[in-house]
Amino acid sequence: MTDINISLENQLAGMASDMQAEQLQLQLAVALMKSIQDQQEAQARALIEMIQQAPSPDPAIGRFVDASA
Protein backbone atom coordinates (compact mmCIF):
# COMPACT_ATOMS: atom_id res chain seq x y z
CA MET A 1 0.00 0.00 0.00
CA THR A 2 2.91 2.36 0.72
CA ASP A 3 4.26 1.83 -2.78
CA ILE A 4 0.91 2.89 -4.21
CA ASN A 5 0.90 6.05 -2.06
CA ILE A 6 4.45 6.93 -3.09
CA SER A 7 3.60 6.32 -6.74
CA LEU A 8 0.47 8.46 -6.44
CA GLU A 9 2.44 11.20 -4.71
CA ASN A 10 5.06 11.10 -7.47
CA GLN A 11 2.35 11.35 -10.12
CA LEU A 12 0.69 14.27 -8.34
CA ALA A 13 4.05 16.02 -7.93
CA GLY A 14 4.76 15.49 -11.61
CA MET A 15 1.37 16.87 -12.58
CA ALA A 16 1.88 19.92 -10.36
CA SER A 17 5.29 20.50 -11.91
CA ASP A 18 3.84 20.20 -15.41
CA MET A 19 1.08 22.66 -14.54
CA GLN A 20 3.64 25.16 -13.23
CA ALA A 21 5.67 24.82 -16.42
CA GLU A 22 2.57 25.38 -18.54
CA GLN A 23 1.62 28.41 -16.44
CA LEU A 24 5.11 29.87 -16.90
CA GLN A 25 4.96 29.24 -20.64
CA LEU A 26 1.58 30.99 -20.81
CA GLN A 27 2.88 33.96 -18.84
CA LEU A 28 5.86 34.28 -21.17
CA ALA A 29 3.61 34.10 -24.24
CA VAL A 30 1.31 36.80 -22.85
CA ALA A 31 4.28 39.04 -21.99
CA LEU A 32 5.67 38.60 -25.50
CA MET A 33 2.30 39.42 -27.08
CA LYS A 34 1.96 42.54 -24.91
CA SER A 35 5.44 43.64 -25.95
CA ILE A 36 4.63 43.17 -29.63
CA GLN A 37 1.33 45.01 -29.18
CA ASP A 38 3.11 47.93 -27.48
CA GLN A 39 5.64 48.11 -30.33
CA GLN A 40 2.87 48.10 -32.93
CA GLU A 41 1.00 50.81 -31.05
CA ALA A 42 4.13 52.98 -30.93
CA GLN A 43 4.66 52.46 -34.67
CA ALA A 44 1.04 53.34 -35.38
CA ARG A 45 1.29 56.53 -33.31
CA ALA A 46 4.48 57.52 -35.15
CA LEU A 47 2.81 56.87 -38.50
CA ILE A 48 -0.24 58.94 -37.56
CA GLU A 49 2.00 61.78 -36.40
CA MET A 50 3.99 61.59 -39.64
CA ILE A 51 0.79 61.71 -41.71
CA GLN A 52 -0.54 64.66 -39.73
CA GLN A 53 2.72 66.58 -40.22
CA ALA A 54 2.85 65.93 -43.96
CA PRO A 55 2.08 68.95 -46.13
CA SER A 56 -1.45 69.09 -47.49
CA PRO A 57 -1.71 68.44 -51.21
CA ASP A 58 -2.74 71.20 -53.57
CA PRO A 59 -6.56 71.39 -53.36
CA ALA A 60 -6.77 71.59 -57.16
CA ILE A 61 -5.09 68.21 -57.60
CA GLY A 62 -7.65 65.57 -58.44
CA ARG A 63 -10.52 67.99 -58.98
CA PHE A 64 -10.25 68.15 -62.75
CA VAL A 65 -9.92 65.13 -64.99
CA ASP A 66 -8.66 65.46 -68.55
CA ALA A 67 -11.19 63.27 -70.36
CA SER A 68 -9.33 63.63 -73.67
CA ALA A 69 -6.24 61.90 -72.33
Secondary structure, DSSP 8 states (H G I E B T S, - for coil): -HHHHHHHHHHHHHHHHHHHHHHHHHHHHHHHHHHHHHHHHHHHHHHHHHHHHS----TTTTT---TT-
